[in-house]
Amino acid sequence: MKKIAGLIMLAALFTGCATQVPIGFILIDNTLPLQVGDASAKSTKVGTATSKSYIGMIAVGDSSIETAAKNGGITKINHVDWKVKNVLGFIGEYTTTVYGE
């Protein structure tokens, strides 16, 4: 019975789940569109805002669109991207990048 339970747990570990965000077990390093806008419009300014997480228990920072726009001096937003970096769930970095004028 213990062997069967162990095999089920192992299979669950390696089974993929459908998510909106690509997830890696060991490393995540993705840039994703967060808000669709006019990406073809000329963006003269770029602003970023970052949050961090540690060991999946502590999360600090402000990675809001509002803060990223403010940091870039942007008043008219063209589009927004979201970058996720995470290593083994221990250290995570989440950056919102706003493009605009």
N, CA, C and O atoms as a GROMACS GRO file, in nm:
protein
  404
    1MET      N    1   0.082  -0.119   0.000
    1MET     CA    2   0.000   0.000   0.000
    1MET      C    3   0.088   0.126   0.000
    1MET      O    4   0.055   0.224  -0.067
    2LYS      N    5   0.198   0.123   0.075
    2LYS     CA    6   0.288   0.238   0.080
    2LYS      C    7   0.352   0.264  -0.057
    2LYS      O    8   0.374   0.378  -0.096
    3LYS      N    9   0.382   0.155  -0.129
    3LYS     CA   10   0.442   0.171  -0.262
    3LYS      C   11   0.344   0.238  -0.358
    3LYS      O   12   0.383   0.325  -0.437
    4ILE      N   13   0.218   0.198  -0.351
    4ILE     CA   14   0.117   0.258  -0.439
    4ILE      C   15   0.100   0.406  -0.406
    4ILE      O   16   0.093   0.489  -0.497
    5ALA      N   17   0.092   0.439  -0.279
    5ALA     CA   18   0.079   0.579  -0.239
    5ALA      C   19   0.200   0.660  -0.285
    5ALA      O   20   0.186   0.773  -0.331
    6GLY      N   21   0.318   0.601  -0.274
    6GLY     CA   22   0.441   0.668  -0.319
    6GLY      C   23   0.440   0.691  -0.469
    6GLY      O   24   0.481   0.797  -0.516
    7LEU      N   25   0.394   0.592  -0.546
    7LEU     CA   26   0.387   0.607  -0.691
    7LEU      C   27   0.285   0.713  -0.731
    7LEU      O   28   0.308   0.789  -0.826
    8ILE      N   29   0.173   0.720  -0.661
    8ILE     CA   30   0.072   0.821  -0.690
    8ILE      C   31   0.129   0.960  -0.662
    8ILE      O   32   0.108   1.053  -0.741
    9MET      N   33   0.200   0.976  -0.551
    9MET     CA   34   0.260   1.105  -0.518
    9MET      C   35   0.365   1.144  -0.620
    9MET      O   36   0.374   1.260  -0.660
   10LEU      N   37   0.446   1.048  -0.663
   10LEU     CA   38   0.549   1.075  -0.763
   10LEU      C   39   0.486   1.113  -0.897
   10LEU      O   40   0.534   1.205  -0.964
   11ALA      N   41   0.381   1.044  -0.936
   11ALA     CA   42   0.312   1.076  -1.061
   11ALA      C   43   0.252   1.216  -1.054
   11ALA      O   44   0.256   1.291  -1.152
   12ALA      N   45   0.195   1.251  -0.940
   12ALA     CA   46   0.136   1.385  -0.924
   12ALA      C   47   0.241   1.494  -0.935
   12ALA      O   48   0.214   1.602  -0.986
   13LEU      N   49   0.361   1.464  -0.886
   13LEU     CA   50   0.470   1.561  -0.892
   13LEU      C   51   0.510   1.592  -1.036
   13LEU      O   52   0.541   1.707  -1.069
   14PHE      N   53   0.508   1.492  -1.122
   14PHE     CA   54   0.552   1.510  -1.259
   14PHE      C   55   0.438   1.530  -1.358
   14PHE      O   56   0.461   1.534  -1.479
   15THR      N   57   0.316   1.542  -1.309
   15THR     CA   58   0.202   1.564  -1.396
   15THR      C   59   0.186   1.712  -1.421
   15THR      O   60   0.185   1.791  -1.327
   16GLY      N   61   0.173   1.750  -1.545
   16GLY     CA   62   0.153   1.891  -1.579
   16GLY      C   63   0.008   1.933  -1.555
   16GLY      O   64  -0.084   1.854  -1.571
   17CYS      N   65  -0.008   2.056  -1.518
   17CYS     CA   66  -0.141   2.113  -1.500
   17CYS      C   67  -0.156   2.229  -1.596
   17CYS      O   68  -0.058   2.298  -1.627
   18ALA      N   69  -0.275   2.250  -1.644
   18ALA     CA   70  -0.299   2.362  -1.734
   18ALA      C   71  -0.307   2.490  -1.651
   18ALA      O   72  -0.389   2.502  -1.560
   19THR      N   73  -0.222   2.586  -1.684
   19THR     CA   74  -0.223   2.714  -1.615
   19THR      C   75  -0.216   2.826  -1.719
   19THR      O   76  -0.179   2.802  -1.834
   20GLN      N   77  -0.250   2.945  -1.678
   20GLN     CA   78  -0.240   3.060  -1.767
   20GLN      C   79  -0.096   3.106  -1.779
   20GLN      O   80  -0.060   3.175  -1.874
   21VAL      N   81  -0.014   3.068  -1.683
   21VAL     CA   82   0.126   3.110  -1.678
   21VAL      C   83   0.214   2.987  -1.689
   21VAL      O   84   0.190   2.890  -1.617
   22PRO      N   85   0.315   2.986  -1.776
   22PRO     CA   86   0.406   2.872  -1.782
   22PRO      C   87   0.479   2.856  -1.648
   22PRO      O   88   0.536   2.952  -1.597
   23ILE      N   89   0.478   2.736  -1.593
   23ILE     CA   90   0.538   2.712  -1.462
   23ILE      C   91   0.648   2.608  -1.476
   23ILE      O   92   0.628   2.503  -1.538
   24GLY      N   93   0.763   2.636  -1.418
   24GLY     CA   94   0.873   2.541  -1.414
   24GLY      C   95   0.896   2.498  -1.271
   24GLY      O   96   0.890   2.580  -1.180
   25PHE      N   97   0.924   2.371  -1.250
   25PHE     CA   98   0.945   2.319  -1.115
   25PHE      C   99   1.074   2.374  -1.054
   25PHE      O  100   1.078   2.407  -0.935
   26ILE      N  101   1.180   2.382  -1.134
   26ILE     CA  102   1.310   2.426  -1.083
   26ILE      C  103   1.332   2.575  -1.104
   26ILE      O  104   1.378   2.644  -1.014
   27LEU      N  105   1.298   2.625  -1.224
   27LEU     CA  106   1.324   2.766  -1.256
   27LEU      C  107   1.210   2.822  -1.340
   27LEU      O  108   1.162   2.758  -1.433
   28ILE      N  109   1.168   2.943  -1.306
   28ILE     CA  110   1.073   3.018  -1.389
   28ILE      C  111   1.143   3.148  -1.427
   28ILE      O  112   1.194   3.219  -1.340
   29ASP      N  113   1.145   3.178  -1.555
   29ASP     CA  114   1.202   3.304  -1.604
   29ASP      C  115   1.123   3.343  -1.729
   29ASP      O  116   1.168   3.319  -1.841
   30ASN      N  117   1.006   3.402  -1.709
   30ASN     CA  118   0.913   3.433  -1.818
   30ASN      C  119   0.880   3.581  -1.822
   30ASN      O  120   0.874   3.648  -1.718
   31THR      N  121   0.857   3.632  -1.941
   31THR     CA  122   0.800   3.765  -1.959
   31THR      C  123   0.667   3.745  -2.029
   31THR      O  124   0.660   3.682  -2.135
   32LEU      N  125   0.562   3.799  -1.969
   32LEU     CA  126   0.427   3.774  -2.018
   32LEU      C  127   0.352   3.906  -2.036
   32LEU      O  128   0.378   4.002  -1.964
   33PRO      N  129   0.260   3.911  -2.133
   33PRO     CA  130   0.178   4.032  -2.146
   33PRO      C  131   0.077   4.036  -2.032
   33PRO      O  132   0.010   3.936  -2.004
   34LEU      N  133   0.067   4.148  -1.968
   34LEU     CA  134  -0.027   4.161  -1.857
   34LEU      C  135  -0.152   4.234  -1.901
   34LEU      O  136  -0.264   4.193  -1.869
   35GLN      N  137  -0.133   4.340  -1.974
   35GLN     CA  138  -0.247   4.420  -2.020
   35GLN      C  139  -0.225   4.447  -2.168
   35GLN      O  140  -0.124   4.504  -2.207
   36VAL      N  141  -0.319   4.407  -2.247
   36VAL     CA  142  -0.305   4.429  -2.391
   36VAL      C  143  -0.347   4.572  -2.422
   36VAL      O  144  -0.454   4.618  -2.380
   37GLY      N  145  -0.263   4.639  -2.493
   37GLY     CA  146  -0.291   4.775  -2.535
   37GLY      C  147  -0.241   4.789  -2.677
   37GLY      O  148  -0.245   4.693  -2.754
   38ASP      N  149  -0.195   4.905  -2.712
   38ASP     CA  150  -0.142   4.928  -2.844
   38ASP      C  151   0.010   4.916  -2.840
   38ASP      O  152   0.081   5.016  -2.828
   39ALA      N  153   0.059   4.793  -2.849
   39ALA     CA  154   0.203   4.769  -2.842
   39ALA      C  155   0.277   4.826  -2.963
   39ALA      O  156   0.398   4.846  -2.959
   40SER      N  157   0.203   4.853  -3.071
   40SER     CA  158   0.267   4.909  -3.190
   40SER      C  159   0.285   5.060  -3.179
   40SER      O  160   0.360   5.121  -3.255
   41ALA      N  161   0.215   5.122  -3.082
   41ALA     CA  162   0.228   5.266  -3.062
   41ALA      C  163   0.369   5.297  -3.012
   41ALA      O  164   0.429   5.218  -2.939
   42LYS      N  165   0.420   5.412  -3.051
   42LYS     CA  166   0.554   5.451  -3.009
   42LYS      C  167   0.554   5.483  -2.860
   42LYS      O  168   0.483   5.573  -2.814
   43SER      N  169   0.634   5.409  -2.787
   43SER     CA  170   0.647   5.432  -2.643
   43SER      C  171   0.778   5.505  -2.618
   43SER      O  172   0.886   5.451  -2.642
   44THR      N  173   0.767   5.627  -2.568
   44THR     CA  174   0.887   5.705  -2.544
   44THR      C  175   0.940   5.686  -2.403
   44THR      O  176   1.053   5.725  -2.372
   45LYS      N  177   0.858   5.626  -2.316
   45LYS     CA  178   0.900   5.607  -2.177
   45LYS      C  179   0.872   5.464  -2.132
   45LYS      O  180   0.780   5.398  -2.180
   46VAL      N  181   0.956   5.418  -2.036
   46VAL     CA  182   0.939   5.286  -1.978
   46VAL      C  183   0.955   5.299  -1.827
   46VAL      O  184   1.048   5.365  -1.780
   47GLY      N  185   0.867   5.237  -1.754
   47GLY     CA  186   0.876   5.238  -1.608
   47GLY      C  187   0.861   5.096  -1.554
   47GLY      O  188   0.788   5.016  -1.611
   48THR      N  189   0.931   5.066  -1.445
   48THR     CA  190   0.922   4.933  -1.385
   48THR      C  191   0.894   4.943  -1.235
   48THR      O  192   0.923   5.043  -1.171
   49ALA      N  193   0.836   4.837  -1.183
   49ALA     CA  194   0.812   4.823  -1.039
   49ALA      C  195   0.830   4.676  -1.006
   49ALA      O  196   0.787   4.589  -1.082
   50THR      N  197   0.894   4.645  -0.891
   50THR     CA  198   0.930   4.508  -0.858
   50THR      C  199   0.887   4.468  -0.717
   50THR      O  200   0.893   4.548  -0.624
   51SER      N  201   0.844   4.342  -0.706
   51SER     CA  202   0.817   4.279  -0.576
   51SER      C  203   0.905   4.155  -0.567
   51SER      O  204   0.946   4.100  -0.669
   52LYS      N  205   0.933   4.110  -0.445
   52LYS     CA  206   1.014   3.990  -0.425
   52LYS      C  207   0.948   3.899  -0.322
   52LYS      O  208   0.875   3.945  -0.234
   53SER      N  209   0.974   3.770  -0.337
   53SER     CA  210   0.927   3.675  -0.236
   53SER      C  211   1.044   3.585  -0.195
   53SER      O  212   1.134   3.556  -0.275
   54TYR      N  213   1.040   3.544  -0.071
   54TYR     CA  214   1.147   3.462  -0.016
   54TYR      C  215   1.087   3.338   0.049
   54TYR      O  216   0.996   3.347   0.132
   55ILE      N  217   1.139   3.224   0.010
   55ILE     CA  218   1.099   3.090   0.055
   55ILE      C  219   0.947   3.070   0.056
   55ILE      O  220   0.895   2.991   0.135
   56GLY      N  221   0.878   3.140  -0.030
   56GLY     CA  222   0.734   3.125  -0.040
   56GLY      C  223   0.658   3.167   0.084
   56GLY      O  224   0.540   3.134   0.100
   57MET      N  225   0.724   3.240   0.174
   57MET     CA  226   0.660   3.278   0.299
   57MET      C  227   0.657   3.429   0.321
   57MET      O  228   0.570   3.479   0.393
   58ILE      N  229   0.749   3.500   0.261
   58ILE     CA  230   0.757   3.645   0.279
   58ILE      C  231   0.753   3.708   0.140
   58ILE      O  232   0.828   3.669   0.051
   59ALA      N  233   0.666   3.805   0.123
   59ALA     CA  234   0.657   3.878  -0.004
   59ALA      C  235   0.656   4.027   0.026
   59ALA      O  236   0.576   4.074   0.108
   60VAL      N  237   0.744   4.102  -0.041
   60VAL     CA  238   0.755   4.245  -0.017
   60VAL      C  239   0.768   4.319  -0.149
   60VAL      O  240   0.814   4.264  -0.249
   61GLY      N  241   0.726   4.445  -0.149
   61GLY     CA  242   0.743   4.530  -0.266
   61GLY      C  243   0.611   4.574  -0.324
   61GLY      O  244   0.504   4.537  -0.276
   62ASP      N  245   0.620   4.654  -0.428
   62ASP     CA  246   0.503   4.706  -0.496
   62ASP      C  247   0.528   4.696  -0.645
   62ASP      O  248   0.603   4.776  -0.702
   63SER      N  249   0.467   4.600  -0.709
   63SER     CA  250   0.486   4.583  -0.854
   63SER      C  251   0.358   4.618  -0.929
   63SER      O  252   0.324   4.556  -1.030
   64SER      N  253   0.288   4.718  -0.879
   64SER     CA  254   0.162   4.760  -0.942
   64SER      C  255   0.188   4.838  -1.071
   64SER      O  256   0.296   4.895  -1.090
   65ILE      N  257   0.088   4.840  -1.157
   65ILE     CA  258   0.096   4.917  -1.280
   65ILE      C  259   0.111   5.065  -1.247
   65ILE      O  260   0.188   5.136  -1.311
   66GLU      N  261   0.038   5.110  -1.148
   66GLU     CA  262   0.042   5.252  -1.108
   66GLU      C  263   0.184   5.293  -1.067
   66GLU      O  264   0.232   5.399  -1.108
   67THR      N  265   0.250   5.210  -0.987
   67THR     CA  266   0.386   5.242  -0.941
   67THR      C  267   0.485   5.239  -1.057
   67THR      O  268   0.572   5.325  -1.066
   68ALA      N  269   0.472   5.140  -1.146
   68ALA     CA  270   0.562   5.132  -1.261
   68ALA      C  271   0.546   5.254  -1.350
   68ALA      O  272   0.645   5.310  -1.397
   69ALA      N  273   0.421   5.297  -1.374
   69ALA     CA  274   0.398   5.416  -1.456
   69ALA      C  275   0.456   5.540  -1.390
   69ALA      O  276   0.519   5.623  -1.455
   70LYS      N  277   0.436   5.552  -1.260
   70LYS     CA  278   0.490   5.666  -1.184
   70LYS      C  279   0.643   5.668  -1.190
   70LYS      O  280   0.703   5.774  -1.208
   71ASN      N  281   0.706   5.550  -1.176
   71ASN     CA  282   0.852   5.541  -1.181
   71ASN      C  283   0.908   5.581  -1.317
   71ASN      O  284   1.022   5.627  -1.327
   72GLY      N  285   0.828   5.562  -1.422
   72GLY     CA  286   0.874   5.598  -1.557
   72GLY      C  287   0.824   5.733  -1.603
   72GLY      O  288   0.852   5.775  -1.716
   73GLY      N  289   0.749   5.804  -1.517
   73GLY     CA  290   0.694   5.933  -1.557
   73GLY      C  291   0.591   5.921  -1.668
   73GLY      O  292   0.580   6.009  -1.754
   74ILE      N  293   0.516   5.812  -1.667
   74ILE     CA  294   0.420   5.784  -1.775
   74ILE      C  295   0.280   5.829  -1.733
   74ILE      O  296   0.233   5.798  -1.624
   75THR      N  297   0.215   5.903  -1.822
   75THR     CA  298   0.077   5.946  -1.797
   75THR      C  299  -0.022   5.876  -1.891
   75THR      O  300  -0.140   5.864  -1.859
   76LYS      N  301   0.027   5.829  -2.007
   76LYS     CA  302  -0.057   5.756  -2.102
   76LYS      C  303   0.008   5.620  -2.127
   76LYS      O  304   0.116   5.612  -2.186
   77ILE      N  305  -0.058   5.512  -2.083
   77ILE     CA  306  -0.002   5.377  -2.095
   77ILE      C  307  -0.039   5.316  -2.230
   77ILE      O  308  -0.156   5.317  -2.270
   78ASN      N  309   0.063   5.263  -2.300
   78ASN     CA  310   0.040   5.192  -2.425
   78ASN      C  311   0.020   5.043  -2.401
   78ASN      O  312  -0.078   4.984  -2.449
   79HIS      N  313   0.110   4.981  -2.327
   79HIS     CA  314   0.093   4.841  -2.291
   79HIS      C  315   0.180   4.806  -2.170
   79HIS      O  316   0.267   4.883  -2.130
   80VAL      N  317   0.152   4.688  -2.113
   80VAL     CA  318   0.219   4.646  -1.990
   80VAL      C  319   0.264   4.501  -2.004
   80VAL      O  320   0.190   4.417  -2.056
   81ASP      N  321   0.385   4.471  -1.958
   81ASP     CA  322   0.437   4.334  -1.952
   81ASP      C  323   0.464   4.297  -1.807
   81ASP      O  324   0.481   4.384  -1.721
   82TRP      N  325   0.468   4.169  -1.782
   82TRP     CA  326   0.494   4.118  -1.647
   82TRP      C  327   0.604   4.014  -1.657
   82TRP      O  328   0.592   3.919  -1.735
   83LYS      N  329   0.711   4.028  -1.579
   83LYS     CA  330   0.822   3.932  -1.580
   83LYS      C  331   0.826   3.859  -1.447
   83LYS      O  332   0.816   3.920  -1.340
   84VAL      N  333   0.840   3.728  -1.454
   84VAL     CA  334   0.844   3.643  -1.336
   84VAL      C  335   0.974   3.566  -1.337
   84VAL      O  336   1.009   3.502  -1.436
   85LYS      N  337   1.046   3.570  -1.225
   85LYS     CA  338   1.166   3.489  -1.204
   85LYS      C  339   1.149   3.418  -1.071
   85LYS      O  340   1.119   3.483  -0.970
   86ASN      N  341   1.168   3.287  -1.068
   86ASN     CA  342   1.157   3.213  -0.944
   86ASN      C  343   1.249   3.093  -0.950
   86ASN      O  344   1.250   3.020  -1.049
   87VAL      N  345   1.326   3.072  -0.845
   87VAL     CA  346   1.418   2.960  -0.839
   87VAL      C  347   1.378   2.869  -0.724
   87VAL      O  348   1.390   2.906  -0.608
   88LEU      N  349   1.329   2.750  -0.760
   88LEU     CA  350   1.290   2.647  -0.664
   88LEU      C  351   1.191   2.694  -0.558
   88LEU      O  352   1.178   2.633  -0.452
   89GLY      N  353   1.121   2.802  -0.586
   89GLY     CA  354   1.025   2.854  -0.490
   89GLY      C  355   1.088   2.928  -0.374
   89GLY      O  356   1.017   2.976  -0.285
   90PHE      N  357   1.220   2.940  -0.373
   90PHE     CA  358   1.290   3.006  -0.262
   90PHE      C  359   1.300   3.157  -0.282
   90PHE      O  360   1.273   3.234  -0.190
   91ILE      N  361   1.339   3.197  -0.403
   91ILE     CA  362   1.355   3.340  -0.430
   91ILE      C  363   1.275   3.373  -0.555
   91ILE      O  364   1.294   3.312  -0.660
   92GLY      N  365   1.185   3.468  -0.542
   92GLY     CA  366   1.103   3.509  -0.656
   92GLY      C  367   1.113   3.658  -0.679
   92GLY      O  368   1.126   3.736  -0.584
   93GLU      N  369   1.107   3.697  -0.804
   93GLU     CA  370   1.109   3.839  -0.839
   93GLU      C  371   1.002   3.862  -0.945
   93GLU      O  372   0.998   3.792  -1.047
   94TYR      N  373   0.915   3.960  -0.920
   94TYR     CA  374   0.800   3.987  -1.006
   94TYR      C  375   0.808   4.134  -1.048
   94TYR      O  376   0.798   4.224  -0.965
   95THR      N  377   0.826   4.157  -1.179
   95THR     CA  378   0.846   4.294  -1.228
   95THR      C  379   0.737   4.329  -1.330
   95THR      O  380   0.711   4.255  -1.424
   96THR      N  381   0.675   4.443  -1.308
   96THR     CA  382   0.577   4.498  -1.401
   96THR      C  383   0.647   4.609  -1.480
   96THR      O  384   0.708   4.699  -1.422
   97THR      N  385   0.639   4.601  -1.613
   97THR     CA  386   0.700   4.702  -1.698
   97THR      C  387   0.588   4.771  -1.778
   97THR      O  388   0.509   4.706  -1.846
   98VAL      N  389   0.586   4.902  -1.768
   98VAL     CA  390   0.483   4.983  -1.835
   98VAL      C  391   0.552   5.062  -1.945
   98VAL      O  392   0.657   5.123  -1.923
   99TYR      N  393   0.491   5.062  -2.065
   99TYR     CA  394   0.541   5.137  -2.179
   99TYR      C  395   0.438   5.244  -2.214
   99TYR      O  396   0.318   5.216  -2.219
  100GLY      N  397   0.483   5.366  -2.239
  100GLY     CA  398   0.388   5.471  -2.273
  100GLY      C  399   0.453   5.604  -2.298
  100GLY      O  400   0.570   5.614  -2.336
  101GLU      N  401   0.374   5.708  -2.276
  101GLU     CA  402   0.419   5.845  -2.300
  101GLU      C  403   0.404   5.928  -2.173
  101GLU      O  404   0.436   6.047  -2.172
   0.00000   0.00000   0.00000
